[in-house]
Amino acid sequence: MQRIGFGFDSHRFVQGRPLVLGGVRIDHALGLAGHSDADAVIHAIIDAILGAMGEGDIGQLFSDTDPRWKDADSSQLLKQVMALAAKNAFAVGNCDVTIITQEPKLEPYKEPMRDKLSALLNVDRGCISVKAKTNEGMGWIGKGEGLAALAAVLMVGPDQKT
Ligand code: MG
């Protein structure tokens, strides 16, 4: 059985926080506001995995009022979601991510993100795609107020009879 899931996340840029995307630290003057480390890429992937399995969304699992997730490393949250997937006998088939941000340029970070996500999702790096684009200067992303990430994940699950 194969199931597809889709995830979206966005966070606002602020000063005084590190910028972490796809589990990789990005060199930039601004970071992202959020209860956890605000890694929008991993948050979108988590929602895609949960969506594929019909297991709700990231806010249900990791509430943004729960002190346990304050400044949490989102890689650790993804590990917990992968443990839930394993419990449900699901594995990741492939993962396709698009990041939309005016700045910074993410080209140098795409391959490190693929490596990191390949390890977290337990698939070959060839099954991970990370794409980045600007918003052509339009709207809140174009003005640099924040960034957005979108993820599609194929989950390969147990035979439907089991
Ligand atoms: Mg988020």
Backbone and ligand atoms as CSV (ligand in chain L), in Angstrom:
chain,resi,resn,atom,element,x,y,z
A,1,MET,N,N,0.835,-1.198,0.000
A,1,MET,CA,C,0.000,0.000,0.000
A,1,MET,C,C,0.874,1.254,0.000
A,2,GLN,N,N,0.515,2.193,-0.855
A,2,GLN,CA,C,1.234,3.465,-0.876
A,2,GLN,C,C,0.264,4.591,-0.547
A,3,ARG,N,N,0.724,5.516,0.282
A,3,ARG,CA,C,-0.121,6.660,0.662
A,3,ARG,C,C,0.701,7.928,0.488
A,4,ILE,N,N,0.062,8.972,-0.016
A,4,ILE,CA,C,0.777,10.230,-0.201
A,4,ILE,C,C,0.315,11.252,0.834
A,5,GLY,N,N,1.246,12.072,1.302
A,5,GLY,CA,C,0.911,13.127,2.245
A,5,GLY,C,C,1.522,14.434,1.798
A,6,PHE,N,N,0.883,15.525,2.207
A,6,PHE,CA,C,1.357,16.850,1.824
A,6,PHE,C,C,1.436,17.727,3.069
A,7,GLY,N,N,2.483,18.526,3.164
A,7,GLY,CA,C,2.637,19.405,4.319
A,7,GLY,C,C,3.061,20.805,3.913
A,8,PHE,N,N,2.628,21.764,4.715
A,8,PHE,CA,C,2.997,23.176,4.506
A,8,PHE,C,C,3.362,23.778,5.848
A,9,ASP,N,N,4.355,24.678,5.861
A,9,ASP,CA,C,4.624,25.430,7.081
A,9,ASP,C,C,5.222,26.780,6.719
A,10,SER,N,N,5.041,27.745,7.597
A,10,SER,CA,C,5.666,29.049,7.407
A,10,SER,C,C,6.055,29.607,8.767
A,11,HIS,N,N,7.116,30.378,8.797
A,11,HIS,CA,C,7.547,31.045,10.028
A,11,HIS,C,C,8.050,32.442,9.689
A,12,ARG,N,N,7.959,33.303,10.690
A,12,ARG,CA,C,8.359,34.702,10.537
A,12,ARG,C,C,9.854,34.863,10.849
A,13,PHE,N,N,10.543,35.676,10.057
A,13,PHE,CA,C,11.950,35.988,10.345
A,13,PHE,C,C,12.053,36.936,11.535
A,14,VAL,N,N,12.994,36.653,12.433
A,14,VAL,CA,C,13.271,37.537,13.570
A,14,VAL,C,C,14.785,37.587,13.801
A,15,GLN,N,N,15.200,38.593,14.544
A,15,GLN,CA,C,16.608,38.670,14.924
A,15,GLN,C,C,16.851,37.837,16.165
A,16,GLY,N,N,18.094,37.397,16.328
A,16,GLY,CA,C,18.493,36.753,17.569
A,16,GLY,C,C,18.178,35.274,17.659
A,17,ARG,N,N,17.796,34.638,16.531
A,17,ARG,CA,C,17.595,33.191,16.538
A,17,ARG,C,C,18.381,32.590,15.381
A,18,PRO,N,N,18.863,31.376,15.547
A,18,PRO,CA,C,19.546,30.721,14.422
A,18,PRO,C,C,18.548,30.321,13.341
A,19,LEU,N,N,19.018,30.266,12.104
A,19,LEU,CA,C,18.176,29.773,11.009
A,19,LEU,C,C,18.536,28.313,10.752
A,20,VAL,N,N,17.561,27.435,10.984
A,20,VAL,CA,C,17.762,25.996,10.774
A,20,VAL,C,C,16.694,25.510,9.806
A,21,LEU,N,N,17.122,24.913,8.703
A,21,LEU,CA,C,16.181,24.379,7.706
A,21,LEU,C,C,16.622,22.974,7.304
A,22,GLY,N,N,15.696,22.050,7.349
A,22,GLY,CA,C,16.047,20.673,7.008
A,22,GLY,C,C,17.107,20.107,7.936
A,23,GLY,N,N,17.144,20.610,9.162
A,23,GLY,CA,C,18.126,20.131,10.138
A,23,GLY,C,C,19.520,20.700,9.944
A,24,VAL,N,N,19.654,21.653,9.004
A,24,VAL,CA,C,20.974,22.223,8.689
A,24,VAL,C,C,21.006,23.693,9.119
A,25,ARG,N,N,22.051,24.073,9.822
A,25,ARG,CA,C,22.226,25.460,10.238
A,25,ARG,C,C,22.626,26.306,9.034
A,26,ILE,N,N,21.855,27.382,8.785
A,26,ILE,CA,C,22.080,28.245,7.624
A,26,ILE,C,C,22.695,29.549,8.111
A,27,ASP,N,N,23.733,30.006,7.408
A,27,ASP,CA,C,24.391,31.251,7.772
A,27,ASP,C,C,23.543,32.435,7.276
A,28,HIS,N,N,22.894,33.147,8.219
A,28,HIS,CA,C,22.014,34.259,7.848
A,28,HIS,C,C,21.851,35.174,9.055
A,29,ALA,N,N,21.633,36.466,8.796
A,29,ALA,CA,C,21.514,37.433,9.891
A,29,ALA,C,C,20.240,37.221,10.708
A,30,LEU,N,N,19.216,36.624,10.094
A,30,LEU,CA,C,17.938,36.417,10.773
A,30,LEU,C,C,17.648,34.935,10.952
A,31,GLY,N,N,16.884,34.623,12.015
A,31,GLY,CA,C,16.394,33.267,12.205
A,31,GLY,C,C,14.882,33.273,12.112
A,32,LEU,N,N,14.248,32.191,12.534
A,32,LEU,CA,C,12.796,32.092,12.445
A,32,LEU,C,C,12.185,32.027,13.833
A,33,ALA,N,N,11.090,32.778,14.018
A,33,ALA,CA,C,10.363,32.756,15.283
A,33,ALA,C,C,9.559,31.474,15.372
A,34,GLY,N,N,9.463,30.923,16.583
A,34,GLY,CA,C,8.654,29.724,16.788
A,34,GLY,C,C,8.878,29.164,18.163
A,35,HIS,N,N,7.996,28.259,18.566
A,35,HIS,CA,C,8.114,27.639,19.891
A,35,HIS,C,C,9.308,26.683,19.914
A,36,SER,N,N,9.436,25.888,18.839
A,36,SER,CA,C,10.589,24.993,18.691
A,36,SER,C,C,11.692,25.767,17.977
A,37,ASP,N,N,12.605,25.043,17.313
A,37,ASP,CA,C,13.645,25.733,16.537
A,37,ASP,C,C,13.099,26.337,15.237
A,38,ALA,N,N,11.791,26.138,14.973
A,38,ALA,CA,C,11.101,26.758,13.825
A,38,ALA,C,C,11.632,26.281,12.470
A,39,ASP,N,N,12.088,25.038,12.430
A,39,ASP,CA,C,12.578,24.449,11.173
A,39,ASP,C,C,11.367,24.117,10.289
A,40,ALA,N,N,11.005,25.073,9.433
A,40,ALA,CA,C,9.776,24.948,8.627
A,40,ALA,C,C,9.836,23.755,7.679
A,41,VAL,N,N,11.043,23.406,7.222
A,41,VAL,CA,C,11.172,22.269,6.296
A,41,VAL,C,C,10.784,20.972,7.006
A,42,ILE,N,N,11.364,20.765,8.184
A,42,ILE,CA,C,11.039,19.537,8.917
A,42,ILE,C,C,9.581,19.546,9.366
A,43,HIS,N,N,9.053,20.704,9.716
A,43,HIS,CA,C,7.643,20.758,10.122
A,43,HIS,C,C,6.720,20.375,8.958
A,44,ALA,N,N,7.038,20.854,7.762
A,44,ALA,CA,C,6.226,20.495,6.585
A,44,ALA,C,C,6.331,18.993,6.315
A,45,ILE,N,N,7.538,18.436,6.470
A,45,ILE,CA,C,7.722,16.992,6.248
A,45,ILE,C,C,6.939,16.187,7.282
A,46,ILE,N,N,6.988,16.621,8.538
A,46,ILE,CA,C,6.233,15.923,9.592
A,46,ILE,C,C,4.746,15.912,9.250
A,47,ASP,N,N,4.209,17.053,8.817
A,47,ASP,CA,C,2.784,17.098,8.476
A,47,ASP,C,C,2.473,16.207,7.269
A,48,ALA,N,N,3.399,16.118,6.329
A,48,ALA,CA,C,3.184,15.252,5.167
A,48,ALA,C,C,3.146,13.783,5.590
A,49,ILE,N,N,4.065,13.394,6.466
A,49,ILE,CA,C,4.096,11.998,6.946
A,49,ILE,C,C,2.819,11.684,7.721
A,50,LEU,N,N,2.456,12.588,8.631
A,50,LEU,CA,C,1.244,12.372,9.428
A,50,LEU,C,C,0.011,12.342,8.526
A,51,GLY,N,N,-0.012,13.219,7.529
A,51,GLY,CA,C,-1.139,13.260,6.598
A,51,GLY,C,C,-1.290,11.954,5.834
A,52,ALA,N,N,-0.163,11.417,5.375
A,52,ALA,CA,C,-0.210,10.154,4.624
A,52,ALA,C,C,-0.798,9.033,5.480
A,53,MET,N,N,-0.508,9.066,6.766
A,53,MET,CA,C,-0.953,7.982,7.661
A,53,MET,C,C,-2.312,8.275,8.300
A,54,GLY,N,N,-2.859,9.475,8.059
A,54,GLY,CA,C,-4.107,9.840,8.712
A,54,GLY,C,C,-3.952,9.984,10.212
A,55,GLU,N,N,-2.781,10.509,10.622
A,55,GLU,CA,C,-2.473,10.609,12.062
A,55,GLU,C,C,-2.529,12.046,12.576
A,56,GLY,N,N,-3.342,12.899,11.946
A,56,GLY,CA,C,-3.494,14.266,12.459
A,56,GLY,C,C,-2.402,15.189,11.970
A,57,ASP,N,N,-2.028,16.165,12.815
A,57,ASP,CA,C,-1.013,17.125,12.390
A,57,ASP,C,C,-0.008,17.413,13.506
A,58,ILE,N,N,1.006,18.179,13.152
A,58,ILE,CA,C,2.143,18.412,14.052
A,58,ILE,C,C,1.707,19.081,15.355
A,59,GLY,N,N,0.683,19.973,15.264
A,59,GLY,CA,C,0.228,20.688,16.453
A,59,GLY,C,C,-0.422,19.764,17.477
A,60,GLN,N,N,-1.013,18.665,17.008
A,60,GLN,CA,C,-1.632,17.704,17.924
A,60,GLN,C,C,-0.566,16.908,18.675
A,61,LEU,N,N,0.518,16.588,17.969
A,61,LEU,CA,C,1.575,15.790,18.593
A,61,LEU,C,C,2.501,16.627,19.463
A,62,PHE,N,N,2.831,17.827,18.951
A,62,PHE,CA,C,3.813,18.668,19.634
A,62,PHE,C,C,3.211,20.060,19.827
A,63,SER,N,N,2.410,20.222,20.860
A,63,SER,CA,C,1.710,21.481,21.088
A,63,SER,C,C,2.682,22.645,21.308
A,64,ASP,N,N,2.345,23.802,20.733
A,64,ASP,CA,C,3.239,24.958,20.868
A,64,ASP,C,C,3.069,25.664,22.219
A,65,THR,N,N,2.290,25.047,23.123
A,65,THR,CA,C,2.244,25.569,24.493
A,65,THR,C,C,2.928,24.609,25.468
A,66,ASP,N,N,3.426,23.465,24.937
A,66,ASP,CA,C,4.054,22.458,25.793
A,66,ASP,C,C,5.532,22.810,26.003
A,67,PRO,N,N,5.931,23.038,27.273
A,67,PRO,CA,C,7.324,23.431,27.533
A,67,PRO,C,C,8.351,22.392,27.072
A,68,ARG,N,N,7.898,21.146,26.896
A,68,ARG,CA,C,8.843,20.110,26.421
A,68,ARG,C,C,9.401,20.444,25.044
A,69,TRP,N,N,8.626,21.193,24.234
A,69,TRP,CA,C,9.053,21.457,22.850
A,69,TRP,C,C,9.617,22.865,22.684
A,70,LYS,N,N,9.814,23.578,23.805
A,70,LYS,CA,C,10.401,24.922,23.731
A,70,LYS,C,C,11.828,24.807,23.188
A,71,ASP,N,N,12.085,25.527,22.083
A,71,ASP,CA,C,13.384,25.507,21.401
A,71,ASP,C,C,13.813,24.095,20.988
A,72,ALA,N,N,12.835,23.197,20.837
A,72,ALA,CA,C,13.151,21.800,20.498
A,72,ALA,C,C,13.861,21.704,19.148
A,73,ASP,N,N,14.791,20.765,19.068
A,73,ASP,CA,C,15.441,20.410,17.813
A,73,ASP,C,C,14.411,19.630,16.991
A,74,SER,N,N,13.960,20.202,15.880
A,74,SER,CA,C,12.899,19.554,15.096
A,74,SER,C,C,13.323,18.198,14.543
A,75,SER,N,N,14.639,17.979,14.403
A,75,SER,CA,C,15.117,16.647,13.988
A,75,SER,C,C,14.651,15.588,14.980
A,76,GLN,N,N,14.635,15.955,16.260
A,76,GLN,CA,C,14.195,15.007,17.289
A,76,GLN,C,C,12.690,14.761,17.184
A,77,LEU,N,N,11.940,15.799,16.822
A,77,LEU,CA,C,10.495,15.620,16.625
A,77,LEU,C,C,10.246,14.686,15.440
A,78,LEU,N,N,11.024,14.874,14.367
A,78,LEU,CA,C,10.868,14.015,13.192
A,78,LEU,C,C,11.216,12.564,13.538
A,79,LYS,N,N,12.225,12.390,14.398
A,79,LYS,CA,C,12.562,11.023,14.818
A,79,LYS,C,C,11.386,10.356,15.524
A,80,GLN,N,N,10.676,11.133,16.338
A,80,GLN,CA,C,9.502,10.570,17.027
A,80,GLN,C,C,8.401,10.206,16.036
A,81,VAL,N,N,8.236,11.053,15.001
A,81,VAL,CA,C,7.211,10.771,13.987
A,81,VAL,C,C,7.608,9.542,13.167
A,82,MET,N,N,8.904,9.384,12.900
A,82,MET,CA,C,9.370,8.187,12.185
A,82,MET,C,C,9.165,6.932,13.036
A,83,ALA,N,N,9.277,7.082,14.346
A,83,ALA,CA,C,9.021,5.944,15.239
A,83,ALA,C,C,7.537,5.568,15.176
A,84,LEU,N,N,6.668,6.582,15.112
A,84,LEU,CA,C,5.229,6.321,14.972
A,84,LEU,C,C,4.952,5.622,13.631
A,85,ALA,N,N,5.642,6.078,12.573
A,85,ALA,CA,C,5.478,5.453,11.251
A,85,ALA,C,C,5.893,3.986,11.306
A,86,ALA,N,N,7.013,3.721,11.947
A,86,ALA,CA,C,7.496,2.333,12.055
A,86,ALA,C,C,6.488,1.479,12.814
A,87,LYS,N,N,5.894,2.068,13.862
A,87,LYS,CA,C,4.873,1.350,14.637
A,87,LYS,C,C,3.670,1.009,13.749
A,88,ASN,N,N,3.350,1.906,12.825
A,88,ASN,CA,C,2.241,1.683,11.887
A,88,ASN,C,C,2.670,0.864,10.663
A,89,ALA,N,N,3.932,0.378,10.683
A,89,ALA,CA,C,4.505,-0.400,9.563
A,89,ALA,C,C,4.580,0.410,8.266
A,90,PHE,N,N,4.835,1.710,8.402
A,90,PHE,CA,C,5.048,2.575,7.241
A,90,PHE,C,C,6.526,2.970,7.147
A,91,ALA,N,N,7.031,3.063,5.903
A,91,ALA,CA,C,8.369,3.598,5.652
A,91,ALA,C,C,8.257,4.682,4.586
A,92,VAL,N,N,9.208,5.593,4.580
A,92,VAL,CA,C,9.203,6.659,3.572
A,92,VAL,C,C,9.651,6.091,2.232
A,93,GLY,N,N,8.892,6.412,1.175
A,93,GLY,CA,C,9.304,6.050,-0.182
A,93,GLY,C,C,10.181,7.137,-0.774
A,94,ASN,N,N,9.647,8.350,-0.840
A,94,ASN,CA,C,10.454,9.502,-1.244
A,94,ASN,C,C,9.858,10.767,-0.655
A,95,CYS,N,N,10.650,11.840,-0.693
A,95,CYS,CA,C,10.247,13.103,-0.076
A,95,CYS,C,C,10.685,14.234,-0.989
A,96,ASP,N,N,9.756,15.112,-1.336
A,96,ASP,CA,C,10.038,16.235,-2.234
A,96,ASP,C,C,9.669,17.538,-1.532
A,97,VAL,N,N,10.679,18.403,-1.364
A,97,VAL,CA,C,10.502,19.641,-0.587
A,97,VAL,C,C,10.716,20.864,-1.481
A,98,THR,N,N,9.887,21.882,-1.290
A,98,THR,CA,C,10.140,23.193,-1.904
A,98,THR,C,C,10.175,24.245,-0.799
A,99,ILE,N,N,11.233,25.044,-0.789
A,99,ILE,CA,C,11.351,26.153,0.163
A,99,ILE,C,C,11.188,27.451,-0.623
A,100,ILE,N,N,10.331,28.342,-0.108
A,100,ILE,CA,C,10.133,29.629,-0.783
A,100,ILE,C,C,10.599,30.734,0.147
A,101,THR,N,N,11.667,31.408,-0.248
A,101,THR,CA,C,12.195,32.503,0.571
A,101,THR,C,C,12.945,33.484,-0.324
A,102,GLN,N,N,12.828,34.759,0.015
A,102,GLN,CA,C,13.527,35.760,-0.782
A,102,GLN,C,C,15.029,35.710,-0.484
A,103,GLU,N,N,15.361,35.543,0.789
A,103,GLU,CA,C,16.745,35.431,1.246
A,103,GLU,C,C,16.804,34.434,2.376
A,104,PRO,N,N,17.931,33.794,2.661
A,104,PRO,CA,C,19.175,33.829,1.886
A,104,PRO,C,C,19.098,32.863,0.709
A,105,LYS,N,N,20.117,32.892,-0.116
A,105,LYS,CA,C,20.235,31.919,-1.200
A,105,LYS,C,C,20.537,30.554,-0.577
A,106,LEU,N,N,19.758,29.555,-0.925
A,106,LEU,CA,C,19.889,28.249,-0.262
A,106,LEU,C,C,20.664,27.225,-1.078
A,107,GLU,N,N,21.111,27.623,-2.262
A,107,GLU,CA,C,21.810,26.668,-3.136
A,107,GLU,C,C,22.904,25.864,-2.409
A,108,PRO,N,N,23.786,26.531,-1.613
A,108,PRO,CA,C,24.877,25.765,-0.970
A,108,PRO,C,C,24.378,24.781,0.087
A,109,TYR,N,N,23.141,24.916,0.494
A,109,TYR,CA,C,22.628,24.099,1.604
A,109,TYR,C,C,21.744,22.947,1.153
A,110,LYS,N,N,21.429,22.913,-0.137
A,110,LYS,CA,C,20.502,21.874,-0.620
A,110,LYS,C,C,21.073,20.471,-0.412
A,111,GLU,N,N,22.336,20.279,-0.775
A,111,GLU,CA,C,22.912,18.930,-0.651
A,111,GLU,C,C,23.087,18.534,0.819
A,112,PRO,N,N,23.587,19.434,1.692
A,112,PRO,CA,C,23.621,19.083,3.117
A,112,PRO,C,C,22.237,18.734,3.666
A,113,MET,N,N,21.194,19.444,3.215
A,113,MET,CA,C,19.833,19.124,3.683
A,113,MET,C,C,19.426,17.739,3.201
A,114,ARG,N,N,19.762,17.409,1.952
A,114,ARG,CA,C,19.426,16.061,1.441
A,114,ARG,C,C,20.097,14.987,2.290
A,115,ASP,N,N,21.366,15.225,2.633
A,115,ASP,CA,C,22.092,14.240,3.454
A,115,ASP,C,C,21.417,14.065,4.805
A,116,LYS,N,N,21.105,15.186,5.436
A,116,LYS,CA,C,20.496,15.150,6.766
A,116,LYS,C,C,19.122,14.468,6.710
A,117,LEU,N,N,18.310,14.852,5.720
A,117,LEU,CA,C,16.954,14.305,5.625
A,117,LEU,C,C,16.976,12.838,5.233
A,118,SER,N,N,17.960,12.460,4.418
A,118,SER,CA,C,18.093,11.059,4.039
A,118,SER,C,C,18.341,10.196,5.273
A,119,ALA,N,N,19.172,10.690,6.189
A,119,ALA,CA,C,19.436,9.954,7.432
A,119,ALA,C,C,18.190,9.920,8.316
A,120,LEU,N,N,17.508,11.057,8.437
A,120,LEU,CA,C,16.333,11.124,9.325
A,120,LEU,C,C,15.173,10.283,8.791
A,121,LEU,N,N,15.022,10.256,7.466
A,121,LEU,CA,C,13.871,9.559,6.866
A,121,LEU,C,C,14.206,8.127,6.473
A,122,ASN,N,N,15.485,7.773,6.673
A,122,ASN,CA,C,15.904,6.388,6.442
A,122,ASN,C,C,15.703,5.939,4.993
A,123,VAL,N,N,16.067,6.828,4.061
A,123,VAL,CA,C,16.036,6.490,2.625
A,123,VAL,C,C,17.316,6.994,1.967
A,124,ASP,N,N,17.628,6.458,0.777
A,124,ASP,CA,C,18.766,6.951,0.010
A,124,ASP,C,C,18.575,8.432,-0.312
A,125,ARG,N,N,19.687,9.141,-0.423
A,125,ARG,CA,C,19.578,10.577,-0.714
A,125,ARG,C,C,18.908,10.831,-2.063
A,126,GLY,N,N,18.969,9.841,-2.957
A,126,GLY,CA,C,18.297,9.953,-4.259
A,126,GLY,C,C,16.778,10.025,-4.121
A,127,CYS,N,N,16.280,9.617,-2.978
A,127,CYS,CA,C,14.831,9.659,-2.728
A,127,CYS,C,C,14.417,10.959,-2.055
A,128,ILE,N,N,15.392,11.858,-1.855
A,128,ILE,CA,C,15.104,13.151,-1.226
A,128,ILE,C,C,15.377,14.257,-2.241
A,129,SER,N,N,14.433,15.169,-2.379
A,129,SER,CA,C,14.615,16.320,-3.247
A,129,SER,C,C,14.399,17.592,-2.435
A,130,VAL,N,N,15.332,18.526,-2.555
A,130,VAL,CA,C,15.174,19.828,-1.899
A,130,VAL,C,C,15.299,20.917,-2.964
A,131,LYS,N,N,14.238,21.666,-3.143
A,131,LYS,CA,C,14.227,22.741,-4.128
A,131,LYS,C,C,14.018,24.069,-3.406
A,132,ALA,N,N,14.582,25.134,-3.968
A,132,ALA,CA,C,14.420,26.444,-3.333
A,132,ALA,C,C,14.131,27.483,-4.397
A,133,LYS,N,N,13.251,28.421,-4.040
A,133,LYS,CA,C,12.935,29.493,-4.979
A,133,LYS,C,C,12.582,30.756,-4.208
A,134,THR,N,N,12.624,31.886,-4.909
A,134,THR,CA,C,12.171,33.142,-4.305
A,134,THR,C,C,10.689,33.292,-4.611
A,135,ASN,N,N,10.093,34.352,-4.106
A,135,ASN,CA,C,8.706,34.639,-4.464
A,135,ASN,C,C,8.635,35.831,-5.415
A,136,GLU,N,N,9.771,36.035,-6.149
A,136,GLU,CA,C,9.824,37.121,-7.144
A,136,GLU,C,C,9.473,38.473,-6.535
A,137,GLY,N,N,9.825,38.636,-5.241
A,137,GLY,CA,C,9.611,39.925,-4.577
A,137,GLY,C,C,8.177,40.220,-4.170
A,138,MET,N,N,7.285,39.265,-4.400
A,138,MET,CA,C,5.854,39.547,-4.136
A,138,MET,C,C,5.450,39.171,-2.714
A,139,GLY,N,N,4.561,39.996,-2.136
A,139,GLY,CA,C,3.894,39.649,-0.875
A,139,GLY,C,C,4.832,39.530,0.315
A,140,TRP,N,N,4.355,38.842,1.376
A,140,TRP,CA,C,5.107,38.775,2.626
A,140,TRP,C,C,6.418,38.001,2.486
A,141,ILE,N,N,6.429,37.008,1.619
A,141,ILE,CA,C,7.695,36.282,1.405
A,141,ILE,C,C,8.655,37.178,0.632
A,142,GLY,N,N,8.129,37.850,-0.371
A,142,GLY,CA,C,8.951,38.739,-1.186
A,142,GLY,C,C,9.552,39.876,-0.380
A,143,LYS,N,N,8.805,40.350,0.637
A,143,LYS,CA,C,9.305,41.432,1.493
A,143,LYS,C,C,10.256,40.905,2.553
A,144,GLY,N,N,10.429,39.592,2.631
A,144,GLY,CA,C,11.358,39.013,3.604
A,144,GLY,C,C,10.779,38.936,5.004
A,145,GLU,N,N,9.457,38.956,5.132
A,145,GLU,CA,C,8.852,38.843,6.471
A,145,GLU,C,C,8.992,37.440,7.031
A,146,GLY,N,N,9.065,36.463,6.161
A,146,GLY,CA,C,9.182,35.069,6.613
A,146,GLY,C,C,9.416,34.167,5.429
A,147,LEU,N,N,9.402,32.869,5.710
A,147,LEU,CA,C,9.562,31.910,4.614
A,147,LEU,C,C,8.530,30.802,4.738
A,148,ALA,N,N,8.378,30.054,3.658
A,148,ALA,CA,C,7.429,28.944,3.636
A,148,ALA,C,C,8.119,27.700,3.094
A,149,ALA,N,N,7.629,26.551,3.536
A,149,ALA,CA,C,8.137,25.269,3.038
A,149,ALA,C,C,6.959,24.360,2.737
A,150,LEU,N,N,7.091,23.609,1.653
A,150,LEU,CA,C,6.069,22.637,1.257
A,150,LEU,C,C,6.741,21.290,1.067
A,151,ALA,N,N,6.044,20.224,1.444
A,151,ALA,CA,C,6.629,18.890,1.318
A,151,ALA,C,C,5.579,17.884,0.880
A,152,ALA,N,N,5.960,17.033,-0.054
A,152,ALA,CA,C,5.150,15.865,-0.409
A,152,ALA,C,C,5.969,14.635,-0.032
A,153,VAL,N,N,5.325,13.697,0.650
A,153,VAL,CA,C,6.027,12.476,1.070
A,153,VAL,C,C,5.185,11.269,0.678
A,154,LEU,N,N,5.825,10.309,0.016
A,154,LEU,CA,C,5.162,9.031,-0.266
A,154,LEU,C,C,5.524,8.060,0.852
A,155,MET,N,N,4.500,7.478,1.447
A,155,MET,CA,C,4.714,6.488,2.508
A,155,MET,C,C,4.326,5.115,1.973
A,156,VAL,N,N,5.210,4.163,2.203
A,156,VAL,CA,C,4.957,2.786,1.781
A,156,VAL,C,C,4.544,2.013,3.019
A,157,GLY,N,N,3.315,1.481,2.976
A,157,GLY,CA,C,2.755,0.891,4.185
A,157,GLY,C,C,2.549,-0.609,4.064
A,158,PRO,N,N,1.913,-1.175,5.071
A,158,PRO,CA,C,1.667,-2.615,5.102
A,158,PRO,C,C,0.614,-2.994,4.066
A,159,ASP,N,N,0.562,-4.266,3.725
A,159,ASP,CA,C,-0.512,-4.771,2.870
A,159,ASP,C,C,-1.838,-4.434,3.539
A,160,GLN,N,N,-2.809,-4.013,2.744
A,160,GLN,CA,C,-4.068,-3.527,3.315
A,160,GLN,C,C,-4.794,-4.585,4.151
A,161,LYS,N,N,-4.509,-5.882,3.872
A,161,LYS,CA,C,-5.190,-6.942,4.608
A,161,LYS,C,C,-4.680,-7.048,6.042
A,162,THR,N,N,-3.453,-6.550,6.289
A,162,THR,CA,C,-2.877,-6.747,7.633
A,162,THR,C,C,-3.289,-5.628,8.566
L,1,MG,MG,MG,6.287,25.261,12.148
